Amino acid sequence: MANAPNERAGRGNERSGRRIQSVEIAFTVLDAVRKNEQSSVTELAEELGHSKSTIHSHLQTLESQGVIVRHGDGYRLSLQVLDMANDVRDQVGNYEVIVDEVDKLAAETGEIAQFGLEERGHVAYLYKAMGNQAVETVSRPGGSQPMYSTSLGKAILAFLSPDRREAIIGDMSFTPKTPTTITDAEALSEELAAIADRGYAIDDEENIEGLRCVAAPVKSANTVLGAVSVTGPVSRITDDYLHGELADSVHRAANVIELNTKFS
């Protein structure tokens, strides 16, 4: 149900072994319901490329399990999904500390501040806050983006164990998101070495043209738990500001989170 990039459908699943088609169909139905509230059985069948009887059976099953509910002429996700999401959030140690620090960072900088974790070789967004002059982006809690094109992703990758880092990079399908996106494993490895040396990562219009980001990792002993970032337009995020005050700000936020958060 997450807002997953196309890359996720490929290499990340190659090692998963036998898969159950009915479960995969159920999740595609859920994702379609999430995106297209009030879609009819016929519309969902046409969109997903399955028969109406197949879609109808899956909708009935999902409804009986309380995951979706009827809404008008179609369906929507039920509040049970929200309850599940809250349980996921609560698994991440002291979530309130993350919220407080990310909110402070957004208020201090006036920009977007976010916290992300690594899941299945992508950076998944846990929390996002908007400053008073923030430029809206497509990222949202529960969604995900490639690690190679985001400051959050690169900040996490740079401090993962070598084995985990190499496994993630080996499974990556590099897709240029902008003219400056890193598009091969060698270039990414060189960038990660530089990040490890300086302690923070940047996204210089690599994920979205016109936006720059800086992120610092949140670590515990030899483990990286996630990362915190600030994103803003190139018109405001100059080189000096990016590598100076902003880098210091995300480091301070990351340090507070490190000292006050335990991850399950």
C-alpha positions in Angstrom: 0.0 0.0 0.0 3.0 2.3 0.3 3.6 4.9 -2.4 6.4 2.7 -3.9 8.6 3.5 -6.9 8.6 1.3 -9.9 12.0 -0.1 -9.1 10.5 -1.9 -6.1 8.6 -4.3 -8.4 11.8 -5.6 -9.9 15.0 -6.6 -8.3 14.0 -6.2 -4.7 11.7 -9.3 -5.1 14.1 -11.6 -7.1 15.3 -13.4 -4.0 11.9 -13.8 -2.4 11.2 -17.3 -3.8 7.7 -18.6 -4.5 5.0 -15.9 -4.5 1.3 -16.3 -4.1 -0.6 -14.6 -7.0 -3.8 -14.1 -5.1 -2.0 -12.1 -2.4 -0.3 -10.0 -5.0 -3.6 -9.3 -6.7 -5.1 -8.3 -3.3 -2.4 -5.8 -2.7 -2.8 -4.3 -6.2 -6.5 -4.0 -5.5 -5.8 -2.3 -2.2 -3.4 0.1 -3.9 -6.0 0.9 -6.6 -8.7 1.5 -4.0 -6.3 3.8 -2.1 -5.6 5.9 -5.3 -9.1 5.7 -6.9 -11.8 6.1 -4.3 -15.2 5.1 -5.5 -14.0 3.0 -8.5 -16.4 0.4 -9.6 -15.6 -3.3 -10.0 -15.6 -2.8 -13.8 -13.2 0.2 -13.6 -10.9 -1.7 -11.3 -10.9 -4.8 -13.5 -10.0 -2.7 -16.5 -7.3 -0.8 -14.7 -5.7 -3.9 -13.2 -6.2 -6.2 -16.1 -8.2 -8.9 -14.3 -11.7 -10.2 -14.8 -14.6 -8.6 -13.0 -15.2 -11.9 -11.1 -11.6 -11.9 -9.8 -11.7 -8.3 -8.7 -15.2 -8.8 -7.1 -14.0 -11.8 -5.1 -10.9 -9.9 -3.8 -13.0 -6.9 -2.9 -15.5 -9.1 -1.0 -12.6 -10.8 0.8 -10.9 -7.5 1.7 -14.2 -6.1 2.9 -15.0 -9.1 5.0 -11.5 -8.6 6.7 -12.4 -5.0 7.5 -9.5 -3.6 5.4 -11.9 -1.7 2.9 -15.4 -0.4 3.3 -18.1 0.5 0.8 -18.2 4.2 0.0 -20.7 5.5 -2.5 -20.5 3.5 -5.6 -17.1 2.1 -4.8 -14.8 1.4 -1.9 -12.2 3.2 0.3 -9.6 2.0 2.8 -11.1 1.4 6.3 -9.9 3.0 9.5 -8.4 -0.3 10.4 -5.6 0.6 8.0 -5.0 3.7 10.0 -4.8 1.6 13.1 -2.2 -0.6 11.4 -0.3 2.5 10.4 -0.2 3.7 14.0 1.2 0.4 15.1 3.9 0.6 12.5 4.8 4.2 13.7 4.8 3.1 17.3 7.4 0.4 16.5 9.9 3.3 15.9 11.0 4.0 19.4 10.0 7.4 20.8 8.2 8.7 17.7 7.3 11.9 19.6 11.0 12.8 19.8 11.3 12.5 16.0 8.2 14.6 15.5 9.4 17.3 17.9 12.9 17.6 16.3 11.6 17.5 12.7 9.0 20.1 13.5 11.6 22.3 15.1 13.9 21.9 12.1 11.1 23.0 9.7 10.2 26.0 11.9 13.8 27.1 12.2 14.6 26.8 8.5 11.2 27.6 7.0 11.7 24.6 4.7 10.6 21.0 4.5 12.1 18.7 7.2 11.8 14.9 7.0 12.8 11.7 8.7 13.3 8.5 6.8 14.4 4.9 7.2 15.7 2.2 4.9 13.1 -0.4 3.9 13.6 -2.9 1.1 16.5 -0.9 -0.4 14.5 2.3 -0.6 14.2 5.3 1.8 10.8 5.3 3.4 9.4 8.5 4.9 8.3 8.3 8.5 7.5 12.0 9.2 7.4 15.2 7.2 7.0 18.8 8.4 6.5 22.0 6.4 8.1 25.3 7.3 6.4 28.7 6.6 8.1 29.0 3.1 8.4 25.4 2.2 7.9 24.2 -1.4 5.6 21.2 -1.5 7.0 17.9 -2.8 5.5 14.5 -3.6 7.1 12.8 -0.6 4.8 11.8 2.2 4.8 9.6 5.3 4.5 6.0 4.1 5.9 6.8 0.7 9.4 6.0 -0.6 12.0 7.1 -3.0 15.3 5.7 -4.4 18.2 5.9 -2.0 20.7 6.9 -4.7 18.9 10.2 -5.6 18.0 11.5 -2.2 20.0 13.0 0.7 18.1 10.9 3.2 18.9 7.7 1.3 22.5 8.5 0.8 23.0 9.5 4.4 21.6 6.1 5.5 23.6 4.1 2.9 26.9 5.7 3.8 26.7 4.4 7.4 25.1 1.0 6.9 27.3 -2.1 7.4 29.4 -2.8 4.3 27.5 -6.1 3.6 24.0 -4.4 3.8 25.2 -1.4 1.7 26.6 -3.6 -1.0 23.5 -5.8 -1.1 21.3 -2.7 -1.6 23.5 -1.2 -4.3 23.7 -4.5 -6.1 19.9 -4.7 -6.3 19.5 -1.1 -7.5 18.1 -0.2 -10.9 19.5 3.3 -11.5 16.9 5.5 -13.2 17.9 9.2 -13.9 15.3 11.4 -12.2 17.1 14.6 -13.2 20.2 15.4 -15.3 22.3 15.3 -12.2 21.1 11.9 -10.7 23.8 9.4 -9.9 23.3 6.5 -12.4 25.9 3.8 -11.6 27.2 1.9 -8.6 30.8 3.2 -8.9 29.8 6.8 -8.8 27.4 6.1 -5.9 30.1 4.3 -3.9 32.5 7.3 -4.4 29.8 9.7 -3.2 29.1 7.5 -0.2 32.7 7.5 0.8 32.7 11.3 0.7 29.6 11.4 2.8 31.1 9.1 5.4 34.1 11.5 5.7 32.1 14.7 6.1 29.2 13.2 8.1 26.3 14.4 6.0 24.7 13.9 2.5 23.4 16.3 -0.1 20.9 16.0 -3.0 21.9 18.7 -5.4 18.8 18.7 -7.7 19.3 14.9 -8.1 15.7 13.8 -7.2 13.7 16.9 -8.2 15.0 19.7 -10.4 15.1 23.0 -8.5 15.4 21.5 -5.0 18.5 20.9 -2.9 18.6 18.8 0.3 21.0 18.0 3.1 20.6 15.0 5.5 22.4 13.7 8.6 22.3 10.0 9.8 20.8 9.0 13.1 23.0 6.3 14.4 23.1 3.9 17.3 26.5 2.2 18.0 27.4 0.5 14.7 23.9 0.8 13.3 22.3 3.6 11.3 18.6 4.0 12.3 17.5 6.5 9.8 18.3 10.1 8.7 16.8 13.6 9.1 16.9 16.2 6.2 16.0 19.7 5.1 14.8 20.4 1.6 14.5 23.8 -0.1 14.7 25.6 -3.5 18.0 26.4 -5.1 17.2 30.1 -4.9 17.5 29.9 -1.1 19.8 26.9 -0.5 23.2 28.3 -1.6 26.4 26.3 -1.3 27.5 28.2 1.8 24.1 27.7 3.5 23.9 24.1 2.4 27.3 23.0 3.7 27.3 25.4 6.7 24.2 26.4 8.7 21.9 23.7 7.2 24.3 20.9 7.7 24.8 22.0 11.3 21.1 22.1 11.8 20.4 18.6 10.6 23.3 17.3 12.6 21.9 18.9 15.8 18.5 17.3 15.1 20.0 13.9 14.4 22.0 14.1 17.6 18.9 14.8 19.7 17.0 12.0 18.1 20.0 9.6 18.7 20.1 10.4 22.4 16.4 10.0 23.0 15.2 7.3 20.6 15.4 3.5 20.7 14.4 1.6 17.6 12.7 -1.8 17.7 
